[in-house]
Amino acid sequence: MKIRRGGMKCVADILDSPGALFGIKPQNLMILRQAWDAEMSSFKRFFYLDGVEKNAVIVRAVNSSAAAEVRLRKNEIIRSLNKYFRNKWIKEVKVVCKI
């Protein structure tokens, strides 16, 4: 890794460093977005992908009943999203409810 004048680093070096995106590969984020749109298209009005945290997918629900639905379908969601990846890196679904 080269450190440039002024202590700045090259973007490629930052992305290649182990802790850059908390161990999440950027290409996995793009695949996750496409997989989410393909698998959860019928539930788009009720909950959507809000973020990723290590091995967890964060889902934002529009109301408490949608949050309960996500919790009930947690294993199904994990299984359907993981089939798009070589390594099954999604282990958990966290729900954020907007009240």
Secondary structure as GFF3:
##gff-version 3
##sequence-region A 1 99
A	DSSP	three_ten_helix	5	7	.	.	.	ID=ss1
A	DSSP	alpha_helix	11	16	.	.	.	ID=ss2
A	DSSP	alpha_helix	26	39	.	.	.	ID=ss3
A	DSSP	three_ten_helix	41	43	.	.	.	ID=ss4
A	DSSP	beta_strand	47	53	.	.	.	ID=ss5
A	DSSP	beta_strand	56	61	.	.	.	ID=ss6
A	DSSP	alpha_helix	64	72	.	.	.	ID=ss7
A	DSSP	alpha_helix	74	82	.	.	.	ID=ss8
A	DSSP	beta_strand	92	97	.	.	.	ID=ss9
###
